[in-house]
Structures are given as C-alpha cells and as structure tokens.
Amino acid sequence: MTGSTGKDLTFILTDLTGRQLRADRPGRMADGLNAYSLDVTGVQPGVYSVTVSSAATETVTRITISFQA
C-alpha cells in the first residue's frame, strides 16, 4: 500500500457481503516499504476485500484465497 508507511494501521478482511472475518491492528509500521501477513486460517477459498486504514487514509484491495489454510 503506497503512502501509508509510518502510520498506525488497521487491516480488515471482509467477504463480498461485507461481513468482517478478520481484523488486526499491528500498530505503527516502519517508514519505507513493509510486508504484512494477515492470518486467513480457516477462511474458505474465494474472493475477499482487505481494507487497510489509518486515521487519514483507507485503501481497499480485492484478494483471492485459493486454498484453505
């Protein structure tokens, strides 16, 4: 996600009906590029949305889970 480094971030995984399946708040990320993994254990294969938000920004990305972890 561009422009959100160094912010207090929240990650939310939702299904296509808008039901929240997972939420994680790792807190402040280091400045620069970061990688973050959201635990999807038990989530069925399919298409989902991940919302990454801070106090100033919100980005929604569609992801596909292709196998059940």
N, CA, C and O atoms as a Tripos MOL2 file, in Angstrom:
@<TRIPOS>MOLECULE
protein
  276   275    69     0     0
PROTEIN
NO_CHARGES

@<TRIPOS>ATOM
      1 N           0.8450   -1.1680    0.0000 N.3       1 MET1
      2 CA          0.0000    0.0000    0.0000 C.3       1 MET1
      3 C           0.8900    1.2310    0.0000 C.2       1 MET1
      4 O           1.7470    1.3770    0.8720 O.2       1 MET1
      5 N           0.7030    2.0810   -0.9310 N.am      2 THR2
      6 CA          1.5350    3.2610   -1.0760 C.3       2 THR2
      7 C           1.0400    4.3910   -0.1860 C.2       2 THR2
      8 O          -0.1660    4.6080   -0.0690 O.2       2 THR2
      9 N           1.9570    5.1060    0.4370 N.am      3 GLY3
     10 CA          1.6010    6.2940    1.1880 C.3       3 GLY3
     11 C           1.1400    6.0520    2.6090 C.2       3 GLY3
     12 O           0.7060    6.9990    3.2640 O.2       3 GLY3
     13 N           1.2090    4.8430    3.1150 N.am      4 SER4
     14 CA          0.7250    4.5830    4.4640 C.3       4 SER4
     15 C           1.8210    4.0940    5.4060 C.2       4 SER4
     16 O           1.5220    3.6450    6.5130 O.2       4 SER4
     17 N           3.0630    4.1700    4.9950 N.am      5 THR5
     18 CA          4.1320    3.7450    5.8760 C.3       5 THR5
     19 C           4.2740    4.7150    7.0320 C.2       5 THR5
     20 O           3.9960    5.9060    6.8920 O.2       5 THR5
     21 N           4.7010    4.2130    8.1560 N.am      6 GLY6
     22 CA          4.8920    5.0540    9.3190 C.3       6 GLY6
     23 C           3.6030    5.4600   10.0050 C.2       6 GLY6
     24 O           3.6130    6.3540   10.8520 O.2       6 GLY6
     25 N           2.5170    4.8380    9.6670 N.am      7 LYS7
     26 CA          1.2060    5.1680   10.2350 C.3       7 LYS7
     27 C           0.7350    4.0520   11.1590 C.2       7 LYS7
     28 O           1.2370    2.9290   11.1070 O.2       7 LYS7
     29 N          -0.2290    4.3780   11.9970 N.am      8 ASP8
     30 CA         -0.8770    3.3950   12.8630 C.3       8 ASP8
     31 C          -1.9530    2.7150   12.0200 C.2       8 ASP8
     32 O          -3.0140    3.2950   11.7920 O.2       8 ASP8
     33 N          -1.6920    1.4870   11.5550 N.am      9 LEU9
     34 CA         -2.5420    0.8370   10.5620 C.3       9 LEU9
     35 C          -3.4700   -0.2190   11.1580 C.2       9 LEU9
     36 O          -3.1670   -0.8340   12.1800 O.2       9 LEU9
     37 N          -4.6080   -0.4120   10.4900 N.am     10 THR10
     38 CA         -5.5560   -1.4760   10.7920 C.3      10 THR10
     39 C          -5.8450   -2.2280    9.5010 C.2      10 THR10
     40 O          -6.0620   -1.6140    8.4570 O.2      10 THR10
     41 N          -5.8500   -3.5720    9.5700 N.am     11 PHE11
     42 CA         -6.1550   -4.4280    8.4290 C.3      11 PHE11
     43 C          -7.4520   -5.1720    8.7300 C.2      11 PHE11
     44 O          -7.5880   -5.7730    9.7950 O.2      11 PHE11
     45 N          -8.4180   -5.1360    7.7860 N.am     12 ILE12
     46 CA         -9.6980   -5.8230    7.9740 C.3      12 ILE12
     47 C          -9.9920   -6.6590    6.7330 C.2      12 ILE12
     48 O          -9.9820   -6.1460    5.6140 O.2      12 ILE12
     49 N         -10.2530   -7.9520    6.9370 N.am     13 LEU13
     50 CA        -10.6380   -8.8680    5.8670 C.3      13 LEU13
     51 C         -12.1460   -9.0400    5.9030 C.2      13 LEU13
     52 O         -12.7030   -9.4010    6.9400 O.2      13 LEU13
     53 N         -12.8190   -8.7830    4.7760 N.am     14 THR14
     54 CA        -14.2740   -8.9420    4.6970 C.3      14 THR14
     55 C         -14.6260   -9.8050    3.4990 C.2      14 THR14
     56 O         -13.9000   -9.8490    2.5060 O.2      14 THR14
     57 N         -15.7750  -10.5010    3.6150 N.am     15 ASP15
     58 CA        -16.2630  -11.2540    2.4570 C.3      15 ASP15
     59 C         -17.0460  -10.2980    1.5600 C.2      15 ASP15
     60 O         -17.1750   -9.1160    1.8780 O.2      15 ASP15
     61 N         -17.5650  -10.7990    0.4530 N.am     16 LEU16
     62 CA        -18.2420   -9.9290   -0.5140 C.3      16 LEU16
     63 C         -19.5760   -9.3920   -0.0220 C.2      16 LEU16
     64 O         -20.1310   -8.4790   -0.6340 O.2      16 LEU16
     65 N         -20.1080   -9.9410    1.0770 N.am     17 THR17
     66 CA        -21.3400   -9.3960    1.6430 C.3      17 THR17
     67 C         -21.0380   -8.2920    2.6570 C.2      17 THR17
     68 O         -21.9540   -7.6630    3.1870 O.2      17 THR17
     69 N         -19.7400   -8.0590    2.9280 N.am     18 GLY18
     70 CA        -19.3440   -7.0240    3.8870 C.3      18 GLY18
     71 C         -19.1290   -7.5380    5.2950 C.2      18 GLY18
     72 O         -18.8380   -6.7580    6.2010 O.2      18 GLY18
     73 N         -19.2670   -8.8370    5.4920 N.am     19 ARG19
     74 CA        -19.0840   -9.4260    6.8200 C.3      19 ARG19
     75 C         -17.5960   -9.4600    7.1660 C.2      19 ARG19
     76 O         -16.7860   -9.9890    6.4040 O.2      19 ARG19
     77 N         -17.2460   -8.8960    8.3130 N.am     20 GLN20
     78 CA        -15.8580   -8.8730    8.7560 C.3      20 GLN20
     79 C         -15.4340  -10.2480    9.2510 C.2      20 GLN20
     80 O         -16.0740  -10.8250   10.1310 O.2      20 GLN20
     81 N         -14.3490  -10.7720    8.6810 N.am     21 LEU21
     82 CA        -13.8530  -12.0940    9.0460 C.3      21 LEU21
     83 C         -12.6200  -12.0270    9.9340 C.2      21 LEU21
     84 O         -12.4530  -12.8530   10.8310 O.2      21 LEU21
     85 N         -11.7740  -11.0690    9.6930 N.am     22 ARG22
     86 CA        -10.5510  -10.9060   10.4670 C.3      22 ARG22
     87 C         -10.2590   -9.4230   10.6060 C.2      22 ARG22
     88 O         -10.5980   -8.6250    9.7320 O.2      22 ARG22
     89 N          -9.6370   -9.0690   11.6980 N.am     23 ALA23
     90 CA         -9.1560   -7.7070   11.8920 C.3      23 ALA23
     91 C          -7.8690   -7.7800   12.6830 C.2      23 ALA23
     92 O          -7.7410   -8.5790   13.6100 O.2      23 ALA23
     93 N          -6.9240   -6.9470   12.3130 N.am     24 ASP24
     94 CA         -5.6520   -6.9190   13.0090 C.3      24 ASP24
     95 C          -5.1440   -5.4890   13.0090 C.2      24 ASP24
     96 O          -5.2760   -4.7570   12.0280 O.2      24 ASP24
     97 N          -4.5710   -5.1220   14.1150 N.am     25 ARG25
     98 CA         -4.0170   -3.7770   14.2400 C.3      25 ARG25
     99 C          -2.5650   -3.8900   14.6890 C.2      25 ARG25
    100 O          -2.2750   -3.8880   15.8850 O.2      25 ARG25
    101 N          -1.6490   -3.9890   13.7120 N.am     26 PRO26
    102 CA         -0.2440   -4.1510   14.0700 C.3      26 PRO26
    103 C           0.3750   -2.8820   14.6420 C.2      26 PRO26
    104 O           1.4820   -2.9180   15.1790 O.2      26 PRO26
    105 N          -0.3310   -1.7640   14.5310 N.am     27 GLY27
    106 CA          0.2030   -0.5200   15.0630 C.3      27 GLY27
    107 C           1.0580    0.1990   14.0500 C.2      27 GLY27
    108 O           0.8580    0.0800   12.8420 O.2      27 GLY27
    109 N           1.9930    0.9310   14.5500 N.am     28 ARG28
    110 CA          2.8350    1.7610   13.7010 C.3      28 ARG28
    111 C           3.8210    0.8960   12.9270 C.2      28 ARG28
    112 O           4.5440    0.0790   13.4970 O.2      28 ARG28
    113 N           3.8290    1.0990   11.6150 N.am     29 MET29
    114 CA          4.7610    0.3970   10.7370 C.3      29 MET29
    115 C           5.9670    1.3080   10.5060 C.2      29 MET29
    116 O           5.8460    2.5320   10.5560 O.2      29 MET29
    117 N           7.1110    0.7130   10.2560 N.am     30 ALA30
    118 CA          8.3270    1.4730    9.9890 C.3      30 ALA30
    119 C           8.1860    2.2590    8.6900 C.2      30 ALA30
    120 O           7.4630    1.8460    7.7830 O.2      30 ALA30
    121 N           8.8710    3.3790    8.6030 N.am     31 ASP31
    122 CA          8.8990    4.1360    7.3540 C.3      31 ASP31
    123 C           9.5350    3.2830    6.2700 C.2      31 ASP31
    124 O          10.4200    2.4750    6.5520 O.2      31 ASP31
    125 N           9.0960    3.4560    5.0420 N.am     32 GLY32
    126 CA          9.6140    2.6760    3.9230 C.3      32 GLY32
    127 C           8.6580    1.5560    3.5690 C.2      32 GLY32
    128 O           7.5390    1.5030    4.0810 O.2      32 GLY32
    129 N           9.0890    0.6690    2.7030 N.am     33 LEU33
    130 CA          8.2460   -0.4500    2.2770 C.3      33 LEU33
    131 C           8.1550   -1.4950    3.3800 C.2      33 LEU33
    132 O           9.1450   -1.7800    4.0550 O.2      33 LEU33
    133 N           6.9700   -2.0660    3.5630 N.am     34 ASN34
    134 CA          6.7260   -3.0900    4.5680 C.3      34 ASN34
    135 C           5.9300   -4.2220    3.9540 C.2      34 ASN34
    136 O           5.2070   -4.0280    2.9760 O.2      34 ASN34
    137 N           6.0660   -5.3970    4.5270 N.am     35 ALA35
    138 CA          5.2310   -6.5440    4.1690 C.3      35 ALA35
    139 C           4.4860   -6.9420    5.4290 C.2      35 ALA35
    140 O           5.0360   -6.9040    6.5300 O.2      35 ALA35
    141 N           3.2190   -7.3280    5.2550 N.am     36 TYR36
    142 CA          2.4120   -7.7260    6.4010 C.3      36 TYR36
    143 C           1.5450   -8.9100    5.9970 C.2      36 TYR36
    144 O           0.9480   -8.9050    4.9200 O.2      36 TYR36
    145 N           1.4720   -9.9210    6.8500 N.am     37 SER37
    146 CA          0.6510  -11.1020    6.5810 C.3      37 SER37
    147 C          -0.5500  -11.1240    7.5150 C.2      37 SER37
    148 O          -0.4050  -10.9910    8.7300 O.2      37 SER37
    149 N          -1.7170  -11.2910    6.9470 N.am     38 LEU38
    150 CA         -2.9530  -11.4040    7.7100 C.3      38 LEU38
    151 C          -3.3180  -12.8840    7.7780 C.2      38 LEU38
    152 O          -3.3960  -13.5450    6.7430 O.2      38 LEU38
    153 N          -3.5400  -13.4060    8.9650 N.am     39 ASP39
    154 CA         -3.8610  -14.8200    9.1490 C.3      39 ASP39
    155 C          -5.2300  -15.1350    8.5470 C.2      39 ASP39
    156 O          -6.2410  -14.5680    8.9600 O.2      39 ASP39
    157 N          -5.2570  -16.0390    7.5740 N.am     40 VAL40
    158 CA         -6.5220  -16.4370    6.9370 C.3      40 VAL40
    159 C          -6.8300  -17.9010    7.2200 C.2      40 VAL40
    160 O          -7.5770  -18.5320    6.4710 O.2      40 VAL40
    161 N          -6.2700  -18.4440    8.2830 N.am     41 THR41
    162 CA         -6.5430  -19.8270    8.6600 C.3      41 THR41
    163 C          -8.0410  -20.0310    8.8430 C.2      41 THR41
    164 O          -8.6930  -19.2770    9.5650 O.2      41 THR41
    165 N          -8.5830  -21.0510    8.1870 N.am     42 GLY42
    166 CA        -10.0000  -21.3690    8.3050 C.3      42 GLY42
    167 C         -10.9060  -20.6100    7.3640 C.2      42 GLY42
    168 O         -12.1070  -20.8760    7.3220 O.2      42 GLY42
    169 N         -10.3690  -19.6770    6.6110 N.am     43 VAL43
    170 CA        -11.1780  -18.9230    5.6550 C.3      43 VAL43
    171 C         -11.2970  -19.7430    4.3720 C.2      43 VAL43
    172 O         -10.2950  -20.2180    3.8380 O.2      43 VAL43
    173 N         -12.5170  -19.9050    3.8830 N.am     44 GLN44
    174 CA        -12.7750  -20.6900    2.6800 C.3      44 GLN44
    175 C         -12.1800  -20.0060    1.4450 C.2      44 GLN44
    176 O         -12.0830  -18.7800    1.4080 O.2      44 GLN44
    177 N         -11.7790  -20.7880    0.4320 N.am     45 PRO45
    178 CA        -11.3080  -20.1900   -0.8170 C.3      45 PRO45
    179 C         -12.3850  -19.2820   -1.4080 C.2      45 PRO45
    180 O         -13.5760  -19.5810   -1.3220 O.2      45 PRO45
    181 N         -11.9590  -18.1830   -2.0040 N.am     46 GLY46
    182 CA        -12.8910  -17.2520   -2.6110 C.3      46 GLY46
    183 C         -12.2930  -15.8740   -2.7560 C.2      46 GLY46
    184 O         -11.0900  -15.6860   -2.5690 O.2      46 GLY46
    185 N         -13.1330  -14.9050   -3.0900 N.am     47 VAL47
    186 CA        -12.7180  -13.5240   -3.2920 C.3      47 VAL47
    187 C         -13.1290  -12.7160   -2.0650 C.2      47 VAL47
    188 O         -14.2550  -12.8280   -1.5810 O.2      47 VAL47
    189 N         -12.2050  -11.9080   -1.5740 N.am     48 TYR48
    190 CA        -12.4040  -11.1230   -0.3560 C.3      48 TYR48
    191 C         -11.8480   -9.7190   -0.5530 C.2      48 TYR48
    192 O         -11.1420   -9.4510   -1.5250 O.2      48 TYR48
    193 N         -12.1680   -8.8370    0.3670 N.am     49 SER49
    194 CA        -11.6100   -7.4890    0.3780 C.3      49 SER49
    195 C         -10.7580   -7.3150    1.6230 C.2      49 SER49
    196 O         -11.1060   -7.7870    2.7050 O.2      49 SER49
    197 N          -9.6340   -6.6290    1.4480 N.am     50 VAL50
    198 CA         -8.7980   -6.2470    2.5800 C.3      50 VAL50
    199 C          -8.7850   -4.7240    2.6230 C.2      50 VAL50
    200 O          -8.4050   -4.0670    1.6540 O.2      50 VAL50
    201 N          -9.2020   -4.1760    3.7530 N.am     51 THR51
    202 CA         -9.1810   -2.7340    3.9610 C.3      51 THR51
    203 C          -8.0140   -2.4170    4.8790 C.2      51 THR51
    204 O          -7.9000   -2.9700    5.9730 O.2      51 THR51
    205 N          -7.1540   -1.5240    4.4240 N.am     52 VAL52
    206 CA         -6.0300   -1.0580    5.2260 C.3      52 VAL52
    207 C          -6.3060    0.4100    5.5120 C.2      52 VAL52
    208 O          -6.4490    1.2180    4.5940 O.2      52 VAL52
    209 N          -6.3780    0.7480    6.8020 N.am     53 SER53
    210 CA         -6.7360    2.1220    7.1320 C.3      53 SER53
    211 C          -5.8600    2.6870    8.2400 C.2      53 SER53
    212 O          -5.3110    1.9670    9.0740 O.2      53 SER53
    213 N          -5.7590    3.9970    8.2060 N.am     54 SER54
    214 CA         -5.1180    4.7720    9.2610 C.3      54 SER54
    215 C          -6.0750    5.9230    9.5650 C.2      54 SER54
    216 O          -7.1740    5.9820    9.0140 O.2      54 SER54
    217 N          -5.6670    6.8180   10.4240 N.am     55 ALA55
    218 CA         -6.5410    7.9440   10.7590 C.3      55 ALA55
    219 C          -6.8230    8.8190    9.5380 C.2      55 ALA55
    220 O          -7.8700    9.4630    9.4700 O.2      55 ALA55
    221 N          -5.8940    8.8500    8.5670 N.am     56 ALA56
    222 CA         -6.0330    9.7640    7.4330 C.3      56 ALA56
    223 C          -6.4000    9.0880    6.1130 C.2      56 ALA56
    224 O          -6.9150    9.7490    5.2110 O.2      56 ALA56
    225 N          -6.1470    7.7870    5.9820 N.am     57 THR57
    226 CA         -6.3590    7.1350    4.6860 C.3      57 THR57
    227 C          -7.0410    5.7890    4.8420 C.2      57 THR57
    228 O          -7.0410    5.1910    5.9170 O.2      57 THR57
    229 N          -7.6240    5.3260    3.7370 N.am     58 GLU58
    230 CA         -8.2110    3.9900    3.6920 C.3      58 GLU58
    231 C          -8.0570    3.4630    2.2700 C.2      58 GLU58
    232 O          -8.4010    4.1430    1.3040 O.2      58 GLU58
    233 N          -7.5340    2.2410    2.1540 N.am     59 THR59
    234 CA         -7.3590    1.5990    0.8590 C.3      59 THR59
    235 C          -8.0060    0.2270    0.9070 C.2      59 THR59
    236 O          -7.7840   -0.5370    1.8460 O.2      59 THR59
    237 N          -8.8090   -0.0850   -0.1050 N.am     60 VAL60
    238 CA         -9.4640   -1.3890   -0.1930 C.3      60 VAL60
    239 C          -8.8830   -2.1330   -1.3900 C.2      60 VAL60
    240 O          -8.8160   -1.6040   -2.5000 O.2      60 VAL60
    241 N          -8.4640   -3.3750   -1.1380 N.am     61 THR61
    242 CA         -7.8930   -4.2190   -2.1780 C.3      61 THR61
    243 C          -8.6470   -5.5350   -2.2080 C.2      61 THR61
    244 O          -8.9570   -6.1000   -1.1600 O.2      61 THR61
    245 N          -8.9400   -6.0210   -3.3920 N.am     62 ARG62
    246 CA         -9.6010   -7.3180   -3.5430 C.3      62 ARG62
    247 C          -8.5200   -8.3880   -3.6390 C.2      62 ARG62
    248 O          -7.5420   -8.2320   -4.3700 O.2      62 ARG62
    249 N          -8.7060   -9.4750   -2.8930 N.am     63 ILE63
    250 CA         -7.7540  -10.5880   -2.9310 C.3      63 ILE63
    251 C          -8.5070  -11.8860   -3.2030 C.2      63 ILE63
    252 O          -9.7150  -11.9700   -2.9830 O.2      63 ILE63
    253 N          -7.7860  -12.8930   -3.6840 N.am     64 THR64
    254 CA         -8.3340  -14.2200   -3.8940 C.3      64 THR64
    255 C          -7.5790  -15.1970   -3.0210 C.2      64 THR64
    256 O          -6.3510  -15.2610   -3.0730 O.2      64 THR64
    257 N          -8.3070  -15.9620   -2.2150 N.am     65 ILE65
    258 CA         -7.7210  -17.0410   -1.4360 C.3      65 ILE65
    259 C          -8.0230  -18.3170   -2.2020 C.2      65 ILE65
    260 O          -9.1840  -18.6620   -2.4230 O.2      65 ILE65
    261 N          -6.9650  -19.0170   -2.6050 N.am     66 SER66
    262 CA         -7.1660  -20.1560   -3.4980 C.3      66 SER66
    263 C          -7.1000  -21.5150   -2.8180 C.2      66 SER66
    264 O          -7.3700  -22.5330   -3.4570 O.2      66 SER66
    265 N          -6.7510  -21.5550   -1.5490 N.am     67 PHE67
    266 CA         -6.7480  -22.8220   -0.8090 C.3      67 PHE67
    267 C          -7.0700  -22.5430    0.6430 C.2      67 PHE67
    268 O          -6.8670  -21.4300    1.1280 O.2      67 PHE67
    269 N          -7.5690  -23.5440    1.3340 N.am     68 GLN68
    270 CA         -7.9070  -23.3780    2.7390 C.3      68 GLN68
    271 C          -6.6750  -23.6920    3.5760 C.2      68 GLN68
    272 O          -6.1020  -24.7780    3.4800 O.2      68 GLN68
    273 N          -6.2800  -22.7370    4.3900 N.am     69 ALA69
    274 CA         -5.0880  -22.9110    5.2370 C.3      69 ALA69
    275 C          -5.4350  -23.6810    6.4960 C.2      69 ALA69
    276 O          -4.5630  -23.9260    7.3300 O.2      69 ALA69
@<TRIPOS>BOND
     1     1     2 1
     2     2     3 1
     3     3     4 2
     4     3     5 am
     5     5     6 1
     6     6     7 1
     7     7     8 2
     8     7     9 am
     9     9    10 1
    10    10    11 1
    11    11    12 2
    12    11    13 am
    13    13    14 1
    14    14    15 1
    15    15    16 2
    16    15    17 am
    17    17    18 1
    18    18    19 1
    19    19    20 2
    20    19    21 am
    21    21    22 1
    22    22    23 1
    23    23    24 2
    24    23    25 am
    25    25    26 1
    26    26    27 1
    27    27    28 2
    28    27    29 am
    29    29    30 1
    30    30    31 1
    31    31    32 2
    32    31    33 am
    33    33    34 1
    34    34    35 1
    35    35    36 2
    36    35    37 am
    37    37    38 1
    38    38    39 1
    39    39    40 2
    40    39    41 am
    41    41    42 1
    42    42    43 1
    43    43    44 2
    44    43    45 am
    45    45    46 1
    46    46    47 1
    47    47    48 2
    48    47    49 am
    49    49    50 1
    50    50    51 1
    51    51    52 2
    52    51    53 am
    53    53    54 1
    54    54    55 1
    55    55    56 2
    56    55    57 am
    57    57    58 1
    58    58    59 1
    59    59    60 2
    60    59    61 am
    61    61    62 1
    62    62    63 1
    63    63    64 2
    64    63    65 am
    65    65    66 1
    66    66    67 1
    67    67    68 2
    68    67    69 am
    69    69    70 1
    70    70    71 1
    71    71    72 2
    72    71    73 am
    73    73    74 1
    74    74    75 1
    75    75    76 2
    76    75    77 am
    77    77    78 1
    78    78    79 1
    79    79    80 2
    80    79    81 am
    81    81    82 1
    82    82    83 1
    83    83    84 2
    84    83    85 am
    85    85    86 1
    86    86    87 1
    87    87    88 2
    88    87    89 am
    89    89    90 1
    90    90    91 1
    91    91    92 2
    92    91    93 am
    93    93    94 1
    94    94    95 1
    95    95    96 2
    96    95    97 am
    97    97    98 1
    98    98    99 1
    99    99   100 2
   100    99   101 am
   101   101   102 1
   102   102   103 1
   103   103   104 2
   104   103   105 am
   105   105   106 1
   106   106   107 1
   107   107   108 2
   108   107   109 am
   109   109   110 1
   110   110   111 1
   111   111   112 2
   112   111   113 am
   113   113   114 1
   114   114   115 1
   115   115   116 2
   116   115   117 am
   117   117   118 1
   118   118   119 1
   119   119   120 2
   120   119   121 am
   121   121   122 1
   122   122   123 1
   123   123   124 2
   124   123   125 am
   125   125   126 1
   126   126   127 1
   127   127   128 2
   128   127   129 am
   129   129   130 1
   130   130   131 1
   131   131   132 2
   132   131   133 am
   133   133   134 1
   134   134   135 1
   135   135   136 2
   136   135   137 am
   137   137   138 1
   138   138   139 1
   139   139   140 2
   140   139   141 am
   141   141   142 1
   142   142   143 1
   143   143   144 2
   144   143   145 am
   145   145   146 1
   146   146   147 1
   147   147   148 2
   148   147   149 am
   149   149   150 1
   150   150   151 1
   151   151   152 2
   152   151   153 am
   153   153   154 1
   154   154   155 1
   155   155   156 2
   156   155   157 am
   157   157   158 1
   158   158   159 1
   159   159   160 2
   160   159   161 am
   161   161   162 1
   162   162   163 1
   163   163   164 2
   164   163   165 am
   165   165   166 1
   166   166   167 1
   167   167   168 2
   168   167   169 am
   169   169   170 1
   170   170   171 1
   171   171   172 2
   172   171   173 am
   173   173   174 1
   174   174   175 1
   175   175   176 2
   176   175   177 am
   177   177   178 1
   178   178   179 1
   179   179   180 2
   180   179   181 am
   181   181   182 1
   182   182   183 1
   183   183   184 2
   184   183   185 am
   185   185   186 1
   186   186   187 1
   187   187   188 2
   188   187   189 am
   189   189   190 1
   190   190   191 1
   191   191   192 2
   192   191   193 am
   193   193   194 1
   194   194   195 1
   195   195   196 2
   196   195   197 am
   197   197   198 1
   198   198   199 1
   199   199   200 2
   200   199   201 am
   201   201   202 1
   202   202   203 1
   203   203   204 2
   204   203   205 am
   205   205   206 1
   206   206   207 1
   207   207   208 2
   208   207   209 am
   209   209   210 1
   210   210   211 1
   211   211   212 2
   212   211   213 am
   213   213   214 1
   214   214   215 1
   215   215   216 2
   216   215   217 am
   217   217   218 1
   218   218   219 1
   219   219   220 2
   220   219   221 am
   221   221   222 1
   222   222   223 1
   223   223   224 2
   224   223   225 am
   225   225   226 1
   226   226   227 1
   227   227   228 2
   228   227   229 am
   229   229   230 1
   230   230   231 1
   231   231   232 2
   232   231   233 am
   233   233   234 1
   234   234   235 1
   235   235   236 2
   236   235   237 am
   237   237   238 1
   238   238   239 1
   239   239   240 2
   240   239   241 am
   241   241   242 1
   242   242   243 1
   243   243   244 2
   244   243   245 am
   245   245   246 1
   246   246   247 1
   247   247   248 2
   248   247   249 am
   249   249   250 1
   250   250   251 1
   251   251   252 2
   252   251   253 am
   253   253   254 1
   254   254   255 1
   255   255   256 2
   256   255   257 am
   257   257   258 1
   258   258   259 1
   259   259   260 2
   260   259   261 am
   261   261   262 1
   262   262   263 1
   263   263   264 2
   264   263   265 am
   265   265   266 1
   266   266   267 1
   267   267   268 2
   268   267   269 am
   269   269   270 1
   270   270   271 1
   271   271   272 2
   272   271   273 am
   273   273   274 1
   274   274   275 1
   275   275   276 2
@<TRIPOS>SUBSTRUCTURE
     1 MET1         2 RESIDUE 1 A MET
     2 THR2         6 RESIDUE 1 A THR
     3 GLY3        10 RESIDUE 1 A GLY
     4 SER4        14 RESIDUE 1 A SER
     5 THR5        18 RESIDUE 1 A THR
     6 GLY6        22 RESIDUE 1 A GLY
     7 LYS7        26 RESIDUE 1 A LYS
     8 ASP8        30 RESIDUE 1 A ASP
     9 LEU9        34 RESIDUE 1 A LEU
    10 THR10       38 RESIDUE 1 A THR
    11 PHE11       42 RESIDUE 1 A PHE
    12 ILE12       46 RESIDUE 1 A ILE
    13 LEU13       50 RESIDUE 1 A LEU
    14 THR14       54 RESIDUE 1 A THR
    15 ASP15       58 RESIDUE 1 A ASP
    16 LEU16       62 RESIDUE 1 A LEU
    17 THR17       66 RESIDUE 1 A THR
    18 GLY18       70 RESIDUE 1 A GLY
    19 ARG19       74 RESIDUE 1 A ARG
    20 GLN20       78 RESIDUE 1 A GLN
    21 LEU21       82 RESIDUE 1 A LEU
    22 ARG22       86 RESIDUE 1 A ARG
    23 ALA23       90 RESIDUE 1 A ALA
    24 ASP24       94 RESIDUE 1 A ASP
    25 ARG25       98 RESIDUE 1 A ARG
    26 PRO26      102 RESIDUE 1 A PRO
    27 GLY27      106 RESIDUE 1 A GLY
    28 ARG28      110 RESIDUE 1 A ARG
    29 MET29      114 RESIDUE 1 A MET
    30 ALA30      118 RESIDUE 1 A ALA
    31 ASP31      122 RESIDUE 1 A ASP
    32 GLY32      126 RESIDUE 1 A GLY
    33 LEU33      130 RESIDUE 1 A LEU
    34 ASN34      134 RESIDUE 1 A ASN
    35 ALA35      138 RESIDUE 1 A ALA
    36 TYR36      142 RESIDUE 1 A TYR
    37 SER37      146 RESIDUE 1 A SER
    38 LEU38      150 RESIDUE 1 A LEU
    39 ASP39      154 RESIDUE 1 A ASP
    40 VAL40      158 RESIDUE 1 A VAL
    41 THR41      162 RESIDUE 1 A THR
    42 GLY42      166 RESIDUE 1 A GLY
    43 VAL43      170 RESIDUE 1 A VAL
    44 GLN44      174 RESIDUE 1 A GLN
    45 PRO45      178 RESIDUE 1 A PRO
    46 GLY46      182 RESIDUE 1 A GLY
    47 VAL47      186 RESIDUE 1 A VAL
    48 TYR48      190 RESIDUE 1 A TYR
    49 SER49      194 RESIDUE 1 A SER
    50 VAL50      198 RESIDUE 1 A VAL
    51 THR51      202 RESIDUE 1 A THR
    52 VAL52      206 RESIDUE 1 A VAL
    53 SER53      210 RESIDUE 1 A SER
    54 SER54      214 RESIDUE 1 A SER
    55 ALA55      218 RESIDUE 1 A ALA
    56 ALA56      222 RESIDUE 1 A ALA
    57 THR57      226 RESIDUE 1 A THR
    58 GLU58      230 RESIDUE 1 A GLU
    59 THR59      234 RESIDUE 1 A THR
    60 VAL60      238 RESIDUE 1 A VAL
    61 THR61      242 RESIDUE 1 A THR
    62 ARG62      246 RESIDUE 1 A ARG
    63 ILE63      250 RESIDUE 1 A ILE
    64 THR64      254 RESIDUE 1 A THR
    65 ILE65      258 RESIDUE 1 A ILE
    66 SER66      262 RESIDUE 1 A SER
    67 PHE67      266 RESIDUE 1 A PHE
    68 GLN68      270 RESIDUE 1 A GLN
    69 ALA69      274 RESIDUE 1 A ALA
